Amino acid sequence: MKRILLVEDDPDSSLVMSRLLRSTGYDVEAAHSIFSALGLAQAATFDLVLCDIGLPDGTGYELMEQLHTRYALSGVAMSGYGMDEVIGLVP
């Protein structure tokens, strides 16, 4: 079974995404911050990271870089917001 580290600070989004992923056969561990995600990654092995871009203690980009460097993890950055900064339209 593939293990996914889901990093999402919104409790409702985390719950729905975790349930959806589990219903399709994945083992999911959820973190709500960079700090908690790094702790889970240190304690267990994951096949993939799904990471929100906006986290309370930094950015998903920063976390993904750390996880890749420390644990050779790859992942997908996601966002529920259409902010200009996120989609690269800031002049």
C-alpha positions as CSV (number, residue, x, y, z in Angstrom):
1,M,0.0,0.0,0.0
2,K,1.3,3.4,-0.9
3,R,1.8,5.9,1.9
4,I,1.0,9.6,1.5
5,L,2.0,12.4,3.7
6,L,-0.8,15.0,3.4
7,V,0.0,18.5,4.6
8,E,-3.1,20.7,4.8
9,D,-3.8,23.2,7.5
10,D,-7.5,23.5,6.9
11,P,-9.2,20.8,9.1
12,D,-12.1,20.3,6.8
13,S,-10.0,20.0,3.7
14,S,-7.6,17.7,5.4
15,L,-10.4,15.4,6.6
16,V,-12.1,15.2,3.1
17,M,-8.8,14.6,1.3
18,S,-7.7,12.0,3.8
19,R,-11.0,10.1,3.4
20,L,-11.0,10.3,-0.3
21,L,-7.4,9.0,-0.5
22,R,-8.1,6.2,2.0
23,S,-11.2,5.2,0.0
24,T,-9.0,4.6,-3.0
25,G,-6.5,2.5,-1.2
26,Y,-3.8,4.8,0.2
27,D,-2.5,4.9,3.7
28,V,-2.6,8.6,4.7
29,E,-0.9,10.5,7.5
30,A,-2.0,14.1,7.9
31,A,0.0,17.0,9.1
32,H,-1.2,20.6,9.6
33,S,2.1,22.5,9.6
34,I,5.7,22.3,8.5
35,F,6.8,21.4,12.0
36,S,4.3,18.4,12.2
37,A,5.1,17.3,8.7
38,L,8.8,17.1,9.4
39,G,8.1,15.1,12.5
40,L,6.0,12.6,10.6
41,A,8.6,12.3,7.8
42,Q,11.3,11.6,10.4
43,A,9.3,8.9,12.1
44,A,7.9,7.1,9.0
45,T,8.5,6.4,5.3
46,F,6.2,7.9,2.7
47,D,5.9,7.4,-1.1
48,L,4.5,10.8,-1.9
49,V,3.7,14.2,-0.3
50,L,0.6,16.2,-1.1
51,C,1.2,19.7,0.3
52,D,-0.8,22.9,0.6
53,I,1.2,25.9,-0.5
54,G,0.0,28.2,2.3
55,L,0.9,26.8,5.8
56,P,0.8,28.6,9.1
57,D,4.5,28.3,9.7
58,G,5.9,28.8,6.2
59,T,5.2,27.8,2.6
60,G,4.6,24.4,1.1
61,Y,7.5,25.2,-1.3
62,E,9.9,25.4,1.7
63,L,8.6,22.2,3.2
64,M,8.8,20.3,-0.1
65,E,12.4,21.4,-0.5
66,Q,13.3,20.2,3.0
67,L,11.5,16.9,2.5
68,H,13.2,16.3,-0.8
69,T,16.7,17.2,0.6
70,R,16.3,15.2,3.8
71,Y,14.3,12.2,2.7
72,A,14.3,12.2,-1.1
73,L,10.6,12.6,-1.1
74,S,8.7,14.0,-4.1
75,G,5.4,15.6,-4.0
76,V,2.6,17.8,-5.4
77,A,2.0,21.3,-4.2
78,M,-1.6,22.4,-4.1
79,S,-3.6,25.5,-3.3
80,G,-7.3,26.2,-2.8
81,Y,-6.7,29.9,-3.3
82,G,-6.4,31.8,-6.6
83,M,-4.1,34.4,-5.1
84,D,-2.0,36.4,-7.6
85,E,1.2,35.4,-5.6
86,V,0.4,31.7,-6.0
87,I,-0.4,31.7,-9.7
88,G,2.4,34.0,-10.7
89,L,0.5,37.0,-11.9
90,V,2.0,39.6,-9.6
91,P,3.3,42.5,-11.7
